[in-house]
Amino acid sequence: MYVRHLSLSDFRSWTNAELEFEPGPTVLVGSNGQGKTNLIEALGYVATLSSHRVPTDAPLIRAGADRAVVRAAVVADNRELRVELEITAGRANKARLNGTPVTRTRDVLGALRWVLFAPEDLAIVRGDPSERRRFLDDLVVARSPRMAGVRADYDRVLKQRAALLKSSGAARRSGGGSDLRTLDVWDGHLADHGAQLLYARLEAIEALRPHAVTAYAQVAPASAELGMTYSSSLAESLPELTAGGPPPEVGVLEAALLSELARVRPSELERGVNLVGPHRDDLDLALGALPIRGYASHGEGWSAALALRLGSYELLRSDYPTGADPVLVLDDVFAELDSSRREQLALVASKAEQTIVTAAVLSDVPEALDGARFDVHDGAARRVR
């Protein structure tokens, strides 16, 4: 798989941009603030319908504009798909696939599969649990685009149920009655969507683990082995969740969620928050017997983040037939890595069907990745080789 063409209109700092790509490595070179990462962000929006830098779409629209448009032509297995996304402030976004409007924007997911490694990835290993949950859920959707709907439905249930918990809890505390039958219905929805999401996460971790462990051993051969364990709010009722191995069936997870929701309902009504479900879970990362957070060095943290991304890349390659390898994007990361980690990353990246690299200076990019080159400067991206 590779991106053949990228077109932007009023996206971030770009009034207009047109870039023609080809298989193999491509380097975008330009000083900080010239818009290199904005180009990468646009590619990511095509792949994930979200930004890796901001949680909402509004900042993606150029200041003073009403909408942003991103178009990409993606070639996979000798077939081309054209994706067009229109991002409008305060209104629903629109999408087209090969010129035809789609019912839901998420119907374009899967047209472009990518793996991004960026400086922000250090937050996966050192940041809040929400960073690791997002990493897992993005991987889940990349493996199975239909899970985007499950993820959206689960988020919607959480919001609706939290509002109901707050209103019902307030009514009980004021001495009034509260009909909890509606809460029973939302419990069922949470257990249904939550079990599907939880199963997909557990399955993704089991599939990712050997790839990530191997990648970590390659980039940090002198360090202890990378460990990955899922920490679930259902750990007491289903201890096997932390033991590794195949996950329990979806029906088992759904029943466990319903049971745990019934148990904690008094606490949820008192506090007005959802206390059980995948939104409370975490991915525990360790080196040997020690957790990465609080114990790993800066270099080990970078190595772990890199291993998770390289492991994801290898996993997605194994998930799909030849000709559909994900695009590998490396956004300004070589300046952060020492020479040995640069070499290992370049070794993997040079084998990808398409690798897109950004760098402030060309000397940061290993020779193995010095292919096609764009100079990004003064609101323009000009191909110079």
Short mmCIF file of the C-alpha atoms (twelve columns), coordinates in Angstrom:
data_MODEL
# 
_entry.id   MODEL 
# 
loop_
_atom_site.group_PDB 
_atom_site.id 
_atom_site.type_symbol 
_atom_site.label_atom_id 
_atom_site.label_alt_id 
_atom_site.label_comp_id 
_atom_site.label_asym_id 
_atom_site.label_seq_id 
_atom_site.Cartn_x 
_atom_site.Cartn_y 
_atom_site.Cartn_z 
_atom_site.pdbx_PDB_model_num 
ATOM 1   C CA . MET A 1   0.000   0.000   0.000  1 
ATOM 2   C CA . TYR A 2   1.177   3.514   -0.722 1 
ATOM 3   C CA . VAL A 3   -0.172  7.054   -0.944 1 
ATOM 4   C CA . ARG A 4   0.126   8.316   -4.519 1 
ATOM 5   C CA . HIS A 5   -1.300  11.811  -4.058 1 
ATOM 6   C CA . LEU A 6   -2.212  14.132  -1.198 1 
ATOM 7   C CA . SER A 7   -4.207  17.343  -1.649 1 
ATOM 8   C CA . LEU A 8   -5.054  19.863  1.088  1 
ATOM 9   C CA . SER A 9   -7.298  22.900  1.175  1 
ATOM 10  C CA . ASP A 10  -7.401  25.137  4.276  1 
ATOM 11  C CA . PHE A 11  -6.003  22.390  6.496  1 
ATOM 12  C CA . ARG A 12  -4.009  23.722  9.456  1 
ATOM 13  C CA . SER A 13  -1.351  26.131  8.106  1 
ATOM 14  C CA . TRP A 14  -1.876  25.070  4.490  1 
ATOM 15  C CA . THR A 15  -4.067  27.162  2.195  1 
ATOM 16  C CA . ASN A 16  -3.397  24.661  -0.572 1 
ATOM 17  C CA . ALA A 17  -0.968  21.792  -1.040 1 
ATOM 18  C CA . GLU A 18  -0.498  19.147  -3.730 1 
ATOM 19  C CA . LEU A 19  2.045   16.352  -3.258 1 
ATOM 20  C CA . GLU A 20  2.758   13.404  -5.540 1 
ATOM 21  C CA . PHE A 21  4.277   10.396  -3.774 1 
ATOM 22  C CA . GLU A 22  5.635   7.047   -4.917 1 
ATOM 23  C CA . PRO A 23  6.592   3.754   -3.256 1 
ATOM 24  C CA . GLY A 24  9.763   3.668   -1.198 1 
ATOM 25  C CA . PRO A 25  11.118  6.313   1.194  1 
ATOM 26  C CA . THR A 26  10.113  9.969   0.956  1 
ATOM 27  C CA . VAL A 27  11.651  12.686  3.129  1 
ATOM 28  C CA . LEU A 28  9.962   15.998  3.959  1 
ATOM 29  C CA . VAL A 29  12.673  18.421  5.069  1 
ATOM 30  C CA . GLY A 30  12.061  21.819  6.607  1 
ATOM 31  C CA . SER A 31  12.706  23.868  9.718  1 
ATOM 32  C CA . ASN A 32  10.292  23.694  12.620 1 
ATOM 33  C CA . GLY A 33  7.023   25.518  12.075 1 
ATOM 34  C CA . GLN A 34  6.968   25.115  8.276  1 
ATOM 35  C CA . GLY A 35  4.052   22.643  8.223  1 
ATOM 36  C CA . LYS A 36  5.716   19.232  7.817  1 
ATOM 37  C CA . THR A 37  3.747   17.649  10.645 1 
ATOM 38  C CA . ASN A 38  0.539   19.251  9.347  1 
ATOM 39  C CA . LEU A 39  0.994   17.238  6.143  1 
ATOM 40  C CA . ILE A 40  1.485   14.084  8.203  1 
ATOM 41  C CA . GLU A 41  -1.545  14.968  10.311 1 
ATOM 42  C CA . ALA A 42  -3.653  15.184  7.150  1 
ATOM 43  C CA . LEU A 43  -2.544  11.698  6.101  1 
ATOM 44  C CA . GLY A 44  -3.417  10.480  9.572  1 
ATOM 45  C CA . TYR A 45  -6.857  11.992  9.324  1 
ATOM 46  C CA . VAL A 46  -7.486  9.960   6.183  1 
ATOM 47  C CA . ALA A 47  -6.325  6.823   7.995  1 
ATOM 48  C CA . THR A 48  -8.037  7.337   11.370 1 
ATOM 49  C CA . LEU A 49  -10.522 10.258  11.082 1 
ATOM 50  C CA . SER A 50  -8.742  11.885  13.998 1 
ATOM 51  C CA . SER A 51  -5.597  13.827  14.831 1 
ATOM 52  C CA . HIS A 52  -2.678  12.468  16.835 1 
ATOM 53  C CA . ARG A 53  -2.098  15.992  18.182 1 
ATOM 54  C CA . VAL A 54  -5.501  17.413  19.207 1 
ATOM 55  C CA . PRO A 55  -8.730  15.758  20.460 1 
ATOM 56  C CA . THR A 56  -11.165 17.742  18.294 1 
ATOM 57  C CA . ASP A 57  -11.451 18.681  14.619 1 
ATOM 58  C CA . ALA A 58  -11.835 22.455  14.966 1 
ATOM 59  C CA . PRO A 59  -8.068  23.231  15.139 1 
ATOM 60  C CA . LEU A 60  -7.585  21.388  11.833 1 
ATOM 61  C CA . ILE A 61  -9.393  24.129  9.900  1 
ATOM 62  C CA . ARG A 62  -7.128  26.999  8.864  1 
ATOM 63  C CA . ALA A 63  -7.788  30.203  10.787 1 
ATOM 64  C CA . GLY A 64  -10.375 32.295  8.910  1 
ATOM 65  C CA . ALA A 65  -11.674 29.402  6.802  1 
ATOM 66  C CA . ASP A 66  -15.044 27.677  7.172  1 
ATOM 67  C CA . ARG A 67  -13.906 24.202  6.254  1 
ATOM 68  C CA . ALA A 68  -10.890 22.076  5.420  1 
ATOM 69  C CA . VAL A 69  -10.686 19.480  2.658  1 
ATOM 70  C CA . VAL A 70  -8.259  16.567  2.515  1 
ATOM 71  C CA . ARG A 71  -7.991  14.338  -0.550 1 
ATOM 72  C CA . ALA A 72  -5.788  11.290  -0.917 1 
ATOM 73  C CA . ALA A 73  -5.257  8.672   -3.609 1 
ATOM 74  C CA . VAL A 74  -4.167  5.340   -2.114 1 
ATOM 75  C CA . VAL A 75  -2.887  2.384   -4.122 1 
ATOM 76  C CA . ALA A 76  -3.178  -1.146  -2.723 1 
ATOM 77  C CA . ASP A 77  -2.837  -4.397  -4.634 1 
ATOM 78  C CA . ASN A 78  -2.720  -2.457  -7.947 1 
ATOM 79  C CA . ARG A 79  -6.054  -0.741  -7.260 1 
ATOM 80  C CA . GLU A 80  -6.502  2.934   -6.444 1 
ATOM 81  C CA . LEU A 81  -8.971  4.385   -3.941 1 
ATOM 82  C CA . ARG A 82  -9.663  8.113   -3.803 1 
ATOM 83  C CA . VAL A 83  -10.734 9.453   -0.417 1 
ATOM 84  C CA . GLU A 84  -12.105 12.942  0.127  1 
ATOM 85  C CA . LEU A 85  -12.887 14.346  3.582  1 
ATOM 86  C CA . GLU A 86  -14.547 17.670  4.295  1 
ATOM 87  C CA . ILE A 87  -14.108 19.001  7.836  1 
ATOM 88  C CA . THR A 88  -16.605 21.737  8.725  1 
ATOM 89  C CA . ALA A 89  -16.704 23.691  11.972 1 
ATOM 90  C CA . GLY A 90  -19.878 23.077  13.965 1 
ATOM 91  C CA . ARG A 91  -21.341 20.656  11.409 1 
ATOM 92  C CA . ALA A 92  -21.086 16.997  10.535 1 
ATOM 93  C CA . ASN A 93  -18.091 16.126  8.397  1 
ATOM 94  C CA . LYS A 94  -18.583 14.654  4.926  1 
ATOM 95  C CA . ALA A 95  -16.691 11.959  3.043  1 
ATOM 96  C CA . ARG A 96  -16.485 10.600  -0.487 1 
ATOM 97  C CA . LEU A 97  -14.962 7.366   -1.723 1 
ATOM 98  C CA . ASN A 98  -14.016 7.321   -5.405 1 
ATOM 99  C CA . GLY A 99  -16.202 10.394  -5.862 1 
ATOM 100 C CA . THR A 100 -19.310 8.859   -4.277 1 
ATOM 101 C CA . PRO A 101 -20.651 10.242  -0.965 1 
ATOM 102 C CA . VAL A 102 -20.679 7.693   1.858  1 
ATOM 103 C CA . THR A 103 -23.411 7.462   4.497  1 
ATOM 104 C CA . ARG A 104 -20.994 7.684   7.414  1 
ATOM 105 C CA . THR A 105 -17.517 9.175   7.383  1 
ATOM 106 C CA . ARG A 106 -16.174 6.083   9.128  1 
ATOM 107 C CA . ASP A 107 -17.027 4.073   6.004  1 
ATOM 108 C CA . VAL A 108 -13.706 5.283   4.537  1 
ATOM 109 C CA . LEU A 109 -11.691 3.673   7.340  1 
ATOM 110 C CA . GLY A 110 -9.424  0.972   5.980  1 
ATOM 111 C CA . ALA A 111 -8.778  2.761   2.691  1 
ATOM 112 C CA . LEU A 112 -5.432  3.891   4.147  1 
ATOM 113 C CA . ARG A 113 -3.669  1.914   6.850  1 
ATOM 114 C CA . TRP A 114 -0.708  3.566   8.464  1 
ATOM 115 C CA . VAL A 115 1.586   3.327   11.460 1 
ATOM 116 C CA . LEU A 116 2.923   6.608   12.837 1 
ATOM 117 C CA . PHE A 117 5.908   7.029   15.117 1 
ATOM 118 C CA . ALA A 118 6.134   10.562  16.499 1 
ATOM 119 C CA . PRO A 119 7.635   12.372  19.511 1 
ATOM 120 C CA . GLU A 120 4.169   12.329  21.119 1 
ATOM 121 C CA . ASP A 121 4.448   8.537   21.374 1 
ATOM 122 C CA . LEU A 122 6.548   8.808   24.504 1 
ATOM 123 C CA . ALA A 123 3.240   9.578   26.253 1 
ATOM 124 C CA . ILE A 124 2.104   6.019   25.519 1 
ATOM 125 C CA . VAL A 125 4.680   4.635   27.942 1 
ATOM 126 C CA . ARG A 126 4.973   7.555   30.362 1 
ATOM 127 C CA . GLY A 127 1.597   9.290   30.168 1 
ATOM 128 C CA . ASP A 128 -1.856  8.691   31.626 1 
ATOM 129 C CA . PRO A 129 -3.775  5.435   31.043 1 
ATOM 130 C CA . SER A 130 -5.922  7.257   28.472 1 
ATOM 131 C CA . GLU A 131 -2.875  7.397   26.167 1 
ATOM 132 C CA . ARG A 132 -2.451  3.629   26.273 1 
ATOM 133 C CA . ARG A 133 -6.175  3.034   25.837 1 
ATOM 134 C CA . ARG A 134 -6.119  5.228   22.751 1 
ATOM 135 C CA . PHE A 135 -3.112  3.354   21.405 1 
ATOM 136 C CA . LEU A 136 -4.929  0.037   21.858 1 
ATOM 137 C CA . ASP A 137 -8.207  1.268   20.372 1 
ATOM 138 C CA . ASP A 138 -6.473  2.801   17.357 1 
ATOM 139 C CA . LEU A 139 -4.771  -0.547  16.769 1 
ATOM 140 C CA . VAL A 140 -8.078  -2.383  17.168 1 
ATOM 141 C CA . VAL A 141 -9.738  -0.159  14.534 1 
ATOM 142 C CA . ALA A 142 -6.744  -0.455  12.192 1 
ATOM 143 C CA . ARG A 143 -7.088  -4.240  12.364 1 
ATOM 144 C CA . SER A 144 -10.879 -4.185  11.968 1 
ATOM 145 C CA . PRO A 145 -12.430 -0.893  10.779 1 
ATOM 146 C CA . ARG A 146 -15.929 -2.000  11.886 1 
ATOM 147 C CA . MET A 147 -14.699 -1.567  15.484 1 
ATOM 148 C CA . ALA A 148 -14.822 2.197   14.934 1 
ATOM 149 C CA . GLY A 149 -18.607 1.909   15.232 1 
ATOM 150 C CA . VAL A 150 -18.350 -0.146  18.429 1 
ATOM 151 C CA . ARG A 151 -15.907 2.376   19.869 1 
ATOM 152 C CA . ALA A 152 -18.230 5.284   19.008 1 
ATOM 153 C CA . ASP A 153 -21.268 3.475   20.418 1 
ATOM 154 C CA . TYR A 154 -19.424 2.724   23.648 1 
ATOM 155 C CA . ASP A 155 -18.410 6.383   24.063 1 
ATOM 156 C CA . ARG A 156 -22.019 7.442   23.446 1 
ATOM 157 C CA . VAL A 157 -23.286 4.992   26.084 1 
ATOM 158 C CA . LEU A 158 -20.777 6.301   28.617 1 
ATOM 159 C CA . LYS A 159 -22.005 9.869   28.162 1 
ATOM 160 C CA . GLN A 160 -25.681 8.961   28.355 1 
ATOM 161 C CA . ARG A 161 -25.204 6.681   31.341 1 
ATOM 162 C CA . ALA A 162 -23.089 9.214   33.235 1 
ATOM 163 C CA . ALA A 163 -25.817 11.830  32.804 1 
ATOM 164 C CA . LEU A 164 -28.402 9.368   34.089 1 
ATOM 165 C CA . LEU A 165 -26.258 8.410   37.080 1 
ATOM 166 C CA . LYS A 166 -25.867 12.052  38.060 1 
ATOM 167 C CA . SER A 167 -29.586 12.846  37.789 1 
ATOM 168 C CA . SER A 168 -30.673 9.645   39.541 1 
ATOM 169 C CA . GLY A 169 -28.097 10.048  42.279 1 
ATOM 170 C CA . ALA A 170 -29.115 13.651  42.902 1 
ATOM 171 C CA . ALA A 171 -32.788 12.622  43.112 1 
ATOM 172 C CA . ARG A 172 -31.999 9.910   45.669 1 
ATOM 173 C CA . ARG A 173 -29.909 12.240  47.817 1 
ATOM 174 C CA . SER A 174 -32.681 14.837  47.871 1 
ATOM 175 C CA . GLY A 175 -35.154 12.260  49.172 1 
ATOM 176 C CA . GLY A 176 -37.053 11.859  45.931 1 
ATOM 177 C CA . GLY A 177 -37.707 8.618   44.118 1 
ATOM 178 C CA . SER A 178 -35.785 7.447   41.078 1 
ATOM 179 C CA . ASP A 179 -36.849 4.882   38.513 1 
ATOM 180 C CA . LEU A 180 -33.731 2.853   37.759 1 
ATOM 181 C CA . ARG A 181 -35.235 0.753   34.979 1 
ATOM 182 C CA . THR A 182 -33.731 3.095   32.400 1 
ATOM 183 C CA . LEU A 183 -30.347 2.586   34.039 1 
ATOM 184 C CA . ASP A 184 -30.802 -1.170  33.615 1 
ATOM 185 C CA . VAL A 185 -31.207 -0.601  29.868 1 
ATOM 186 C CA . TRP A 186 -28.014 1.457   29.681 1 
ATOM 187 C CA . ASP A 187 -26.202 -1.197  31.716 1 
ATOM 188 C CA . GLY A 188 -27.086 -3.644  28.964 1 
ATOM 189 C CA . HIS A 189 -25.771 -1.325  26.265 1 
ATOM 190 C CA . LEU A 190 -22.532 -0.708  28.172 1 
ATOM 191 C CA . ALA A 191 -21.996 -4.441  28.692 1 
ATOM 192 C CA . ASP A 192 -22.747 -5.205  25.034 1 
ATOM 193 C CA . HIS A 193 -20.425 -2.633  23.445 1 
ATOM 194 C CA . GLY A 194 -17.889 -2.816  26.268 1 
ATOM 195 C CA . ALA A 195 -17.492 -6.586  25.925 1 
ATOM 196 C CA . GLN A 196 -16.842 -6.293  22.185 1 
ATOM 197 C CA . LEU A 197 -14.257 -3.558  22.720 1 
ATOM 198 C CA . LEU A 198 -12.612 -5.420  25.591 1 
ATOM 199 C CA . TYR A 199 -12.386 -8.648  23.593 1 
ATOM 200 C CA . ALA A 200 -10.820 -6.821  20.640 1 
ATOM 201 C CA . ARG A 201 -8.263  -5.159  22.914 1 
ATOM 202 C CA . LEU A 202 -7.280  -8.447  24.558 1 
ATOM 203 C CA . GLU A 203 -6.989  -10.155 21.199 1 
ATOM 204 C CA . ALA A 204 -4.863  -7.272  19.841 1 
ATOM 205 C CA . ILE A 205 -2.497  -7.438  22.825 1 
ATOM 206 C CA . GLU A 206 -1.960  -11.168 22.403 1 
ATOM 207 C CA . ALA A 207 -1.242  -10.674 18.704 1 
ATOM 208 C CA . LEU A 208 0.988   -7.635  19.281 1 
ATOM 209 C CA . ARG A 209 3.049   -9.023  22.158 1 
ATOM 210 C CA . PRO A 210 5.526   -11.219 20.214 1 
ATOM 211 C CA . HIS A 211 6.114   -8.505  17.602 1 
ATOM 212 C CA . ALA A 212 6.687   -5.805  20.237 1 
ATOM 213 C CA . VAL A 213 8.952   -8.027  22.350 1 
ATOM 214 C CA . THR A 214 11.078  -8.842  19.307 1 
ATOM 215 C CA . ALA A 215 11.245  -5.187  18.256 1 
ATOM 216 C CA . TYR A 216 12.297  -4.104  21.744 1 
ATOM 217 C CA . ALA A 217 15.043  -6.728  21.871 1 
ATOM 218 C CA . GLN A 218 16.359  -5.373  18.567 1 
ATOM 219 C CA . VAL A 219 16.412  -1.688  19.550 1 
ATOM 220 C CA . ALA A 220 17.537  -2.256  23.170 1 
ATOM 221 C CA . PRO A 221 19.468  -5.556  23.206 1 
ATOM 222 C CA . ALA A 222 21.100  -4.879  26.570 1 
ATOM 223 C CA . SER A 223 17.814  -4.198  28.374 1 
ATOM 224 C CA . ALA A 224 15.394  -6.564  30.123 1 
ATOM 225 C CA . GLU A 225 12.495  -8.062  28.161 1 
ATOM 226 C CA . LEU A 226 9.478   -5.894  27.429 1 
ATOM 227 C CA . GLY A 227 6.340   -7.048  29.253 1 
ATOM 228 C CA . MET A 228 2.716   -6.203  28.412 1 
ATOM 229 C CA . THR A 229 -0.222  -6.959  30.733 1 
ATOM 230 C CA . TYR A 230 -3.810  -5.775  30.483 1 
ATOM 231 C CA . SER A 231 -5.187  -4.230  33.676 1 
ATOM 232 C CA . SER A 232 -8.983  -4.546  33.752 1 
ATOM 233 C CA . SER A 233 -11.764 -3.369  36.043 1 
ATOM 234 C CA . LEU A 234 -12.979 -6.987  35.797 1 
ATOM 235 C CA . ALA A 235 -9.732  -8.455  37.154 1 
ATOM 236 C CA . GLU A 236 -11.329 -9.734  40.376 1 
ATOM 237 C CA . SER A 237 -14.198 -11.534 38.674 1 
ATOM 238 C CA . LEU A 238 -12.091 -12.725 35.694 1 
ATOM 239 C CA . PRO A 239 -8.481  -13.246 36.880 1 
ATOM 240 C CA . GLU A 240 -7.608  -14.845 33.545 1 
ATOM 241 C CA . LEU A 241 -7.651  -11.380 31.965 1 
ATOM 242 C CA . THR A 242 -4.211  -10.672 33.418 1 
ATOM 243 C CA . ALA A 243 -2.793  -14.147 32.846 1 
ATOM 244 C CA . GLY A 244 -2.304  -13.838 29.100 1 
ATOM 245 C CA . GLY A 245 -3.485  -16.333 26.539 1 
ATOM 246 C CA . PRO A 246 -6.692  -16.273 24.491 1 
ATOM 247 C CA . PRO A 247 -9.323  -13.876 25.903 1 
ATOM 248 C CA . PRO A 248 -12.645 -15.117 27.294 1 
ATOM 249 C CA . GLU A 249 -15.502 -15.152 24.808 1 
ATOM 250 C CA . VAL A 250 -17.495 -11.958 24.297 1 
ATOM 251 C CA . GLY A 251 -20.515 -13.460 26.062 1 
ATOM 252 C CA . VAL A 252 -18.432 -14.225 29.156 1 
ATOM 253 C CA . LEU A 253 -17.086 -10.673 29.216 1 
ATOM 254 C CA . GLU A 254 -20.585 -9.228  28.790 1 
ATOM 255 C CA . ALA A 255 -21.947 -11.275 31.701 1 
ATOM 256 C CA . ALA A 256 -19.002 -10.229 33.891 1 
ATOM 257 C CA . LEU A 257 -19.581 -6.571  33.058 1 
ATOM 258 C CA . LEU A 258 -23.282 -6.816  33.941 1 
ATOM 259 C CA . SER A 259 -22.462 -8.512  37.246 1 
ATOM 260 C CA . GLU A 260 -19.844 -5.912  38.161 1 
ATOM 261 C CA . LEU A 261 -22.161 -3.045  37.196 1 
ATOM 262 C CA . ALA A 262 -24.810 -4.406  39.554 1 
ATOM 263 C CA . ARG A 263 -22.257 -4.673  42.350 1 
ATOM 264 C CA . VAL A 264 -20.953 -1.114  42.072 1 
ATOM 265 C CA . ARG A 265 -24.252 0.605   41.295 1 
ATOM 266 C CA . PRO A 266 -24.593 2.239   44.759 1 
ATOM 267 C CA . SER A 267 -21.121 3.742   44.397 1 
ATOM 268 C CA . GLU A 268 -21.845 4.916   40.862 1 
ATOM 269 C CA . LEU A 269 -25.069 6.637   41.954 1 
ATOM 270 C CA . GLU A 270 -23.250 8.294   44.825 1 
ATOM 271 C CA . ARG A 271 -20.412 9.564   42.665 1 
ATOM 272 C CA . GLY A 272 -22.261 10.050  39.366 1 
ATOM 273 C CA . VAL A 273 -19.568 8.368   37.271 1 
ATOM 274 C CA . ASN A 274 -19.116 5.138   35.307 1 
ATOM 275 C CA . LEU A 275 -16.839 2.948   37.409 1 
ATOM 276 C CA . VAL A 276 -16.709 -0.235  35.340 1 
ATOM 277 C CA . GLY A 277 -15.729 -0.892  31.738 1 
ATOM 278 C CA . PRO A 278 -12.879 -0.648  29.235 1 
ATOM 279 C CA . HIS A 279 -12.677 3.118   29.802 1 
ATOM 280 C CA . ARG A 280 -11.227 2.357   33.261 1 
ATOM 281 C CA . ASP A 281 -8.592  -0.109  32.029 1 
ATOM 282 C CA . ASP A 282 -4.878  0.223   31.311 1 
ATOM 283 C CA . LEU A 283 -2.019  -1.480  29.507 1 
ATOM 284 C CA . ASP A 284 0.762   -2.168  32.005 1 
ATOM 285 C CA . LEU A 285 4.222   -2.013  30.439 1 
ATOM 286 C CA . ALA A 286 7.288   -3.381  32.200 1 
ATOM 287 C CA . LEU A 287 10.942  -4.160  31.666 1 
ATOM 288 C CA . GLY A 288 11.576  -7.438  33.404 1 
ATOM 289 C CA . ALA A 289 9.905   -7.194  36.807 1 
ATOM 290 C CA . LEU A 290 9.852   -3.376  36.949 1 
ATOM 291 C CA . PRO A 291 7.169   -1.074  35.493 1 
ATOM 292 C CA . ILE A 292 8.398   1.316   32.846 1 
ATOM 293 C CA . ARG A 293 6.716   4.283   34.483 1 
ATOM 294 C CA . GLY A 294 8.963   5.411   37.317 1 
ATOM 295 C CA . TYR A 295 11.827  3.000   36.614 1 
ATOM 296 C CA . ALA A 296 12.843  3.083   32.951 1 
ATOM 297 C CA . SER A 297 15.471  5.501   31.678 1 
ATOM 298 C CA . HIS A 298 14.644  8.039   29.002 1 
ATOM 299 C CA . GLY A 299 16.284  5.852   26.374 1 
ATOM 300 C CA . GLU A 300 14.389  2.768   27.545 1 
ATOM 301 C CA . GLY A 301 11.135  4.705   27.381 1 
ATOM 302 C CA . TRP A 302 11.868  5.725   23.791 1 
ATOM 303 C CA . SER A 303 12.791  2.134   22.958 1 
ATOM 304 C CA . ALA A 304 9.498   0.863   24.390 1 
ATOM 305 C CA . ALA A 305 7.468   3.419   22.432 1 
ATOM 306 C CA . LEU A 306 9.379   2.531   19.274 1 
ATOM 307 C CA . ALA A 307 8.857   -1.197  19.902 1 
ATOM 308 C CA . LEU A 308 5.100   -0.715  20.255 1 
ATOM 309 C CA . ARG A 309 4.946   1.100   16.913 1 
ATOM 310 C CA . LEU A 310 7.231   -1.292  15.081 1 
ATOM 311 C CA . GLY A 311 5.321   -4.214  16.606 1 
ATOM 312 C CA . SER A 312 2.068   -2.652  15.393 1 
ATOM 313 C CA . TYR A 313 3.517   -2.293  11.918 1 
ATOM 314 C CA . GLU A 314 4.553   -5.962  11.790 1 
ATOM 315 C CA . LEU A 315 1.184   -7.044  13.173 1 
ATOM 316 C CA . LEU A 316 -0.760  -5.085  10.568 1 
ATOM 317 C CA . ARG A 317 1.507   -6.495  7.863  1 
ATOM 318 C CA . SER A 318 0.668   -10.007 9.045  1 
ATOM 319 C CA . ASP A 319 -3.066  -9.230  9.200  1 
ATOM 320 C CA . TYR A 320 -3.371  -8.328  5.527  1 
ATOM 321 C CA . PRO A 321 -2.291  -9.974  2.264  1 
ATOM 322 C CA . THR A 322 0.760   -8.955  0.285  1 
ATOM 323 C CA . GLY A 323 0.279   -5.571  -1.354 1 
ATOM 324 C CA . ALA A 324 -1.617  -4.083  1.574  1 
ATOM 325 C CA . ASP A 325 1.249   -3.335  3.968  1 
ATOM 326 C CA . PRO A 326 0.565   -0.203  6.008  1 
ATOM 327 C CA . VAL A 327 2.342   3.042   5.209  1 
ATOM 328 C CA . LEU A 328 5.050   3.750   7.797  1 
ATOM 329 C CA . VAL A 329 5.337   7.408   8.853  1 
ATOM 330 C CA . LEU A 330 8.211   8.705   10.981 1 
ATOM 331 C CA . ASP A 331 7.560   12.258  12.121 1 
ATOM 332 C CA . ASP A 332 10.699  14.055  13.325 1 
ATOM 333 C CA . VAL A 333 11.886  11.134  15.459 1 
ATOM 334 C CA . PHE A 334 15.432  10.488  14.300 1 
ATOM 335 C CA . ALA A 335 16.717  13.565  16.133 1 
ATOM 336 C CA . GLU A 336 15.456  11.981  19.367 1 
ATOM 337 C CA . LEU A 337 17.206  8.613   18.885 1 
ATOM 338 C CA . ASP A 338 20.802  7.539   19.386 1 
ATOM 339 C CA . SER A 339 22.764  5.940   16.549 1 
ATOM 340 C CA . SER A 340 21.894  2.309   17.358 1 
ATOM 341 C CA . ARG A 341 18.163  3.006   17.577 1 
ATOM 342 C CA . ARG A 342 18.335  5.043   14.360 1 
ATOM 343 C CA . GLU A 343 19.916  2.114   12.576 1 
ATOM 344 C CA . GLN A 344 17.324  -0.378  13.797 1 
ATOM 345 C CA . LEU A 345 14.442  1.911   12.861 1 
ATOM 346 C CA . ALA A 346 15.949  2.620   9.446  1 
ATOM 347 C CA . LEU A 347 16.419  -1.131  8.859  1 
ATOM 348 C CA . VAL A 348 12.695  -1.780  9.314  1 
ATOM 349 C CA . ALA A 349 11.596  1.390   7.522  1 
ATOM 350 C CA . SER A 350 13.714  0.702   4.460  1 
ATOM 351 C CA . LYS A 351 11.800  -2.562  3.897  1 
ATOM 352 C CA . ALA A 352 8.360   -0.913  3.965  1 
ATOM 353 C CA . GLU A 353 6.512   -0.445  0.694  1 
ATOM 354 C CA . GLN A 354 6.256   3.255   1.538  1 
ATOM 355 C CA . THR A 355 7.930   5.215   4.307  1 
ATOM 356 C CA . ILE A 356 7.367   8.947   4.805  1 
ATOM 357 C CA . VAL A 357 9.885   10.735  7.008  1 
ATOM 358 C CA . THR A 358 9.962   14.308  8.281  1 
ATOM 359 C CA . ALA A 359 13.111  16.006  9.551  1 
ATOM 360 C CA . ALA A 360 14.292  19.509  10.353 1 
ATOM 361 C CA . VAL A 361 17.683  18.800  8.766  1 
ATOM 362 C CA . LEU A 362 18.557  16.132  6.217  1 
ATOM 363 C CA . SER A 363 21.549  14.939  8.251  1 
ATOM 364 C CA . ASP A 364 19.125  13.481  10.819 1 
ATOM 365 C CA . VAL A 365 17.835  10.969  8.250  1 
ATOM 366 C CA . PRO A 366 19.775  7.703   7.795  1 
ATOM 367 C CA . GLU A 367 21.153  7.150   4.290  1 
ATOM 368 C CA . ALA A 368 18.937  4.073   3.837  1 
ATOM 369 C CA . LEU A 369 15.863  6.343   3.857  1 
ATOM 370 C CA . ASP A 370 17.183  9.184   1.707  1 
ATOM 371 C CA . GLY A 371 14.856  8.641   -1.270 1 
ATOM 372 C CA . ALA A 372 12.468  11.154  -2.813 1 
ATOM 373 C CA . ARG A 373 12.755  14.524  -1.122 1 
ATOM 374 C CA . PHE A 374 10.506  17.550  -0.592 1 
ATOM 375 C CA . ASP A 375 11.626  20.934  0.679  1 
ATOM 376 C CA . VAL A 376 8.878   22.308  2.936  1 
ATOM 377 C CA . HIS A 377 9.242   26.067  3.304  1 
ATOM 378 C CA . ASP A 378 7.163   29.267  3.165  1 
ATOM 379 C CA . GLY A 379 3.819   27.529  2.679  1 
ATOM 380 C CA . ALA A 380 4.962   25.277  -0.146 1 
ATOM 381 C CA . ALA A 381 6.201   21.703  -0.502 1 
ATOM 382 C CA . ARG A 382 8.536   21.460  -3.487 1 
ATOM 383 C CA . ARG A 383 9.998   18.219  -4.711 1 
ATOM 384 C CA . VAL A 384 13.750  18.640  -5.074 1 
ATOM 385 C CA . ARG A 385 14.662  15.003  -5.872 1 
# 
